[in-house]
Amino acid sequence: MSDNPKERVNAVLPQDILPGPDLAKSEAVDYIQSFIKQTVPSADLRNLKTDLKWQFLLEHHSVIKAKRRKQKKTFLTRKQRKSMGLLKLPSEGWNYQSLEKMRNLWQDYMRGNLELVNRAPSCSDQEWNSFSVIVAKSEMVGAELKVVKSKVPSLIGMSGTVVLETKMSFQLVTPENKLKTILKDTSVFEFVIDKLKFTFFGKHLATRPSDRSVKKIKSIMHPDL
């Protein structure tokens, strides 16, 4: 073989090396071991037995990723919820006093939600629009509401704790332990937090509570029934 490195790189490999012999697995192992003994420096032969016992994890095991089936979210339809009685509250058996803890929790929720500091902004203040939008997006279950105006005269002055809110109505438990349903579209409501009185038109909240929290609220609202 030539001593020129360039010629040695381009030279054809000896036939006794490639192509390799077609051997069984056990014969192939003996062939490789004998080949290593002939080519490995003598100083490394003493570690040959232990080195040959190495196990390469990827040689024997292949990683197969299990396909995850996408689980389709299932929700109860309105018809199913209605048949299960989830859309209708019992008309009897209410205790107004037992809802005191719910009212207190709602008051704490609104204080944090509105970040009240002794006063609410007036309609001429710069932060009035953002403040009114927060009120419109707030959860009303637990609120103590009072009807101050209504197209139904018999409802004016009625008050109670909201136990259920739908798209078009509030269901209140009155101090007389009665469940009353009041339409939003025909009434004006008010609630009090720390001596601050808030008045809102029910028609401005005439959306489902779950949608109202993410829906864009109009900053200009016409104050007419």
Secondary structure in CASP SS format (residue, H / E / C, confidence):
PFRMAT SS
TARGET T0000
AUTHOR 0000-0000-0000
METHOD secondary structure of the structure
MODEL  1
M C 1.00
S C 1.00
D C 1.00
N C 1.00
P H 1.00
K H 1.00
E H 1.00
R H 1.00
V H 1.00
N C 1.00
A C 1.00
V C 1.00
L C 1.00
P C 1.00
Q C 1.00
D C 1.00
I C 1.00
L C 1.00
P C 1.00
G C 1.00
P C 1.00
D C 1.00
L C 1.00
A C 1.00
K H 1.00
S H 1.00
E H 1.00
A H 1.00
V H 1.00
D H 1.00
Y H 1.00
I H 1.00
Q H 1.00
S H 1.00
F H 1.00
I H 1.00
K H 1.00
Q H 1.00
T H 1.00
V C 1.00
P C 1.00
S H 1.00
A H 1.00
D H 1.00
L H 1.00
R H 1.00
N H 1.00
L H 1.00
K H 1.00
T H 1.00
D H 1.00
L C 1.00
K C 1.00
W C 1.00
Q C 1.00
F C 1.00
L H 1.00
L H 1.00
E H 1.00
H H 1.00
H C 1.00
S C 1.00
V C 1.00
I C 1.00
K C 1.00
A C 1.00
K C 1.00
R C 1.00
R C 1.00
K C 1.00
Q C 1.00
K C 1.00
K C 1.00
T C 1.00
F C 1.00
L C 1.00
T C 1.00
R H 1.00
K H 1.00
Q H 1.00
R H 1.00
K H 1.00
S H 1.00
M C 1.00
G C 1.00
L C 1.00
L C 1.00
K C 1.00
L C 1.00
P C 1.00
S C 1.00
E C 1.00
G C 1.00
W C 1.00
N C 1.00
Y H 1.00
Q H 1.00
S H 1.00
L H 1.00
E H 1.00
K H 1.00
M H 1.00
R H 1.00
N H 1.00
L H 1.00
W H 1.00
Q H 1.00
D H 1.00
Y H 1.00
M H 1.00
R H 1.00
G H 1.00
N H 1.00
L H 1.00
E C 1.00
L C 1.00
V C 1.00
N C 1.00
R C 1.00
A C 1.00
P C 1.00
S C 1.00
C C 1.00
S C 1.00
D C 1.00
Q C 1.00
E C 1.00
W H 1.00
N H 1.00
S H 1.00
F H 1.00
S H 1.00
V H 1.00
I H 1.00
V H 1.00
A H 1.00
K H 1.00
S C 1.00
E C 1.00
M C 1.00
V C 1.00
G C 1.00
A C 1.00
E E 1.00
L E 1.00
K E 1.00
V E 1.00
V E 1.00
K E 1.00
S E 1.00
K C 1.00
V C 1.00
P H 1.00
S H 1.00
L H 1.00
I C 1.00
G C 1.00
M C 1.00
S E 1.00
G E 1.00
T E 1.00
V E 1.00
V E 1.00
L E 1.00
E E 1.00
T C 1.00
K C 1.00
M C 1.00
S E 1.00
F E 1.00
Q E 1.00
L E 1.00
V E 1.00
T C 1.00
P C 1.00
E C 1.00
N C 1.00
K C 1.00
L E 1.00
K E 1.00
T E 1.00
I E 1.00
L E 1.00
K C 1.00
D C 1.00
T C 1.00
S E 1.00
V E 1.00
F E 1.00
E E 1.00
F E 1.00
V E 1.00
I E 1.00
D C 1.00
K C 1.00
L E 1.00
K E 1.00
F E 1.00
T E 1.00
F E 1.00
F E 1.00
G H 1.00
K H 1.00
H H 1.00
L H 1.00
A C 1.00
T C 1.00
R C 1.00
P H 1.00
S H 1.00
D H 1.00
R H 1.00
S C 1.00
V C 1.00
K C 1.00
K C 1.00
I C 1.00
K C 1.00
S C 1.00
I C 1.00
M C 1.00
H C 1.00
P C 1.00
D C 1.00
L C 1.00
END
